[in-house]
Amino acid sequence: MSNTLSKMSKEDINILKVEREPEVRDCYEIHKRLGIELYGSSLKLLENNLFSLCDQYVIRKCRFSYKFVNIKEKGLRHDVMWINPKYKENWSDGRIRDQVNNSLKYKNRKILKIWENEVYLRSVRTIRHYHILSMY
């Protein structure tokens, strides 16, 4: 794996054996239903709660993380870097990679992979976001 930016395709998913545990899938479905009930959609829930007024991006622990069957390392962490739609034009792939690689959040961690899912694999299509896989 590489810490350069890439796209995650179905082929990559098959190679890495990426899947979501049934409990995580269930939690995600509940999250989507609550978003619909409270905000009209789960996307509106994210849009209203993810960024503070001036945030260009946020990096958060992935709440609905994948299980990476072929990765056995301990201390594995799956984060997501969300790009504020107001500033999306300011963020090239290179800037995103550099921001993650230079973030204090990963000072004592090894970044294994940074990727953006192919469009057809994204459950959130309106907010640009990148997955970050790291370990101690």
Beta strands, then each sheet from edge to edge (+ up, - down):
strand 1: 5-8
strand 2: 18-19
strand 3: 57-61
strand 4: 67-68
strand 5: 77-83
strand 6: 110-117
strand 7: 129-135
sheet 1: 1+ 6+ 7- 5+ 3-
sheet 2: 2+ 4-
end
